[in-house]
Amino acid sequence: MAVNREELITCLNDLIETCRDGEKGFTAAAENLTNDSLKAYFRRCSSQRAQFASELQAEVRQLGGTAAENSGSVSGLFHRGWMNIKSAISGGDESILSECEWGEDSALRNYERVLKQNLPPNVLPVVKHQYTQIKEAHNRIRDLEKRAA
């Protein structure tokens, strides 16, 4: 059974908030990292999440809904605050990488939850593609974290 329009809009808005959380989290990480290549990578991840949010907003508008804007989620606000505290205390790239991996774990769970829905054929490829890209970033961050340890 296909997910109804209102449920679909809610799911997509949740993903928009997830992407905004990632965008802001990666920006904060880039500002606190010492390694220039990591800074550049995290800036690219931030831009990618902004693009994902825009794509999802377009889908919501196409469904006749109101798309979530730039707020991010409550749990995302907590995560960004925790990352700022942790980076200020430890000052190390490894702890920032660890926090970013945690954030990507959360994003993957949110996408997996939405992918379990019976998404319409015009929305499914968008969500699947974003999920794949987030999974690749998660794996790269995990590998970077292991090397930094």
N, C-alpha and C positions, 0 to 999 in steps of 0.2 A: 504494500500500500504506500502510495506516495505521501510524503510529508505535506501538510497543508501550507498554504501561503504564509500565514502568520507565524507558524513554527519555523518555516524556512527563513523568514526575515529575522526572527530572533536568533537562530543559529548563525546566520551570516553576520549579524551585528556583534555576536559574541566573538566571532573570528576577527572582525574589524578591531575590536578592543584588544584582542590578543596581539594583532599585528602592531597596533599603536604602542602597546606595552613593550614589544620587542624593539620597535623603532627607538623609543626613548631609552630603553635599557642599553642598547648597543651604542647610542650616542654617549650616554654616561660612561660606559666602559671605555670607549675610545678616548674620552677626555682624561681618564685616569690611568691609562696604560702608559708604560715607558717605552715599549718596543714600537718603533715607527711602522713596521710592516703589519703588526697586529692592529695598530690604530687605523691604518688604511682599510684593512679587512673588515673591522667592525663598523667603520663608516659606510662601507658598501652594504653590509648586512642591514644597517639602519635604513639606508635608501631603499633596499629591496623590500623591507617590511612596509615602508610608506607606500611603495608601488602596489604591494599586495592589498593594503587597506583600500587604496583607490579603486582597484579592480573589484573588490567585494562591495564597495559602496555603489559602484555602477550597477552591479547585479541587483542590489536591494532596490535601487531606484527603478530599474527595469521591471521589478515585481510590483511597483507602485507603493513601496514602503519608504519609510524615513530612515536613512542610513545613519549609523552612529558616526559622530564626528571625531574630534581629536582628544577625547577624554581619557581613554585607557580604562582598565578595570581597577577595582578596589584592591584586589590581590596584587595587581601590577604596581600600584602605587607603593604598596608595602614592600614588594621586591626591589623596586628602584631605591627606596629609602634604605633598605638593608644593604644593598650593594654599595651605596655611598658611605655608609658607616663602616662596612667591612674594608673597603679600599682605603678609607682614611686611616683606619687603625693599622692595617697590615702594610699598606702601600705597595703590595706586590701584584705583579701581573698574574701569578698563579691563582690567587684568591679571586681576582676578577674573572678569570677564565672559568673557575669553578661556579661562580654565580651565574655566568652567562650560560653554562651548560644546564644549570638548574632551570633557568628561564626557558631554554629551548625544550627541556623535558616537559615543562608545563604546556608550552605551545603545541607540542606533538600530541599530548593527551587531549587537548581541546579539539585539534583537527581530527583525531581518531574518533572522538565522540560524534562529531558532525558527519564524518564519512560513514558512520554506521546507519545514518538516516538514509532513506530512499530518496536521494537528491535527484532533481530533474536533469535531463540530459544536457541542458545548456549550462547548468551550474557545476555539475560533477567534475568536468575536466579542469575548471578553474581551481576548485578546492584541491583536487588530486595533485595538480602541478605545484601549487603552493606547498602542500604537505611534503612532496618529494624534495623541494628546495630547502625547506626547513630541516628535514631529516639530514640532508647533505651538510648543512651548516652545523647541525648538532654533532654529527660525526667528526667533522673537522675540528670543532672546538674541543671535543673530548680528546682527540688525538693531540692537539696543542697542549691541553692541560696535562696529559700524561707525560709529554716531553718536558714540560716545565717543572714537573715534580722531581 
